[in-house]
Amino acid sequence: MTEQQIRSFTELVTEYCKEQSWNVKFFSERTLIATPVGLWQIRISPFDDLLLFHHNYLRGLGAITHPDAMQHYHRQRDAKVFAHVTKLLNYILRHDTSKAYELKGIKQMPAHTQKQREWIKHAKARKRRRDANNVIKLIDRLKD
């Protein structure tokens, strides 16, 4: 990226994060964004594409905000490589909105679009897996 592109990227991200009340930190090769639901890392590929990584459920910034703490992050499977920062930031907003609904209750999630219905389906599957794991853990505790 050129110096002008980096400046433009930084200004866009800063302004968007300010509007959403998100925290943002810029590092030489990565940008970290803390939202109420999770942590996000934006990396710029050698081809100037934007790659998005996510850390589920913010429990405290600590060492996770360090740019080298990649073991805490995973690549978003449904987030393709982004060419423009605004699309990437809108994706983060949609993702976190759906996660916030999921925390409040899946029944409250809107189901107007196909993408929203897919998110509801995945949220229900995650809840079933969590519930099953909790039952297994409870059984294991009772065995001991």
N, C-alpha and C positions, 0 to 999 in steps of 0.2 A: 504494500500500500504506500502511496505517496504521502508526504507530510500533510497535504491538504485533505486527503481522504481520511487520514487518522484524526485530524482535527475535527472534521465533519462527523465522523463516527462518534468521537468523544462527546461532542456537543449534543448530538441526537440522543445518545444513551443517557447522558446526564439530565437532559430536559425531560425525557420520558420517565425516568426513575423518580425525578422530583415530583412529577404529576401524580404518580402512583404511590408516593411515599415509600419507595424502595431505597435501600442502601446500595451504593455502587462503589467499587474500588477498581482502579485501573492499574495494570501491571504491564510490563513490556510486551508480553506475548498473549496475555489473557486479561479478560475483564470478568470480575466477580460481581454478581447481583444477589442481594439477600431480599427475599420477599417474605410476607407473613407465613407462607406455606413451605418454602424450601429455599435452597441455594442453587444458583445457576452460574455456569462458567461459559463464557464465549471465547472461542479460540479462532484465530484467523489462519486459514490454511495457506500453503504456499501459492495457491491459485486465487487468493483473496476471497475465498468463500468463507462464510461464517459457520462454524461448527458449534453445536449446543450440547452442553453436558449438564446434568442435574443431580442434586443430592436431595433425597426425600426428607420431608418433615424437619424443619428447622428446630433444633433443640439447643442451640447456642452457637455462636460464631466460632469461638476458640480457634483451633488449628485448622479447621476446615476452610477458613478464609485465606489461608496461605496458598499461593498459586501453585505450589508443588504438591499439594495434598490431593492428587487425582484419584487415589484409591477410594475416596469417599464419593466419587461422582460416577454416573453411568451415562452413556449416550442415549438420547431420546430416540427410540426406534421409529416413532411416527413423525419425527421432525427431520425432514430431509435437509440437505445442505442449503443454507439460506444465502441468497445473493444480496439481499438488502436488510439492513438492521431493523427497519420498521416492522417488516414481516416477522422477524425473529422476536422482537419485543411483544408484538401482538400475540404470538404463539405462547409466550410465557404468561401473559395476562389470561388468555383463555384456559391454559393448563391449570394455573393457580386458582382461577375461579371455579373450575370443575372440582379440584381437590378440596377447596373450601366447602363446596356443597356436599362433597362426599363425607367430610368430617361432621357436617351438620346432620346429614341424613340423605341417603340416595334418593328417597322419594321427593325431595325438594329440588332435585336437579331438573333443569329444563330439558325437554326432549323434542325440540322443534326440528332440528336438522339431523341428517344421517350421522354426522360426526358426534353430536351430542348423544344420540342413541347408542353409538359404539362405546363412548366413554361410560355410559350407564352400565352397559353390558360388562365392560372390563372392571368397573367399580364393584359390581355385584360378585364377579368372580374373585376379586381380591378379598372381599369380605368373607366369602365362603372359605377361601384358603386360610385366612386369619382365624376364623371361627374353628375350623378343623384343627389347626395347629394349637389353638388354645385348649381344645378338648384333649388332644394328645398329651400336652404338657400337664394338664390336670390329672390325667390317668397315670402318667409317670410319677407325679408327686405322691399320688395315693398308694402306688406300689412300694415306694420307699418307706 
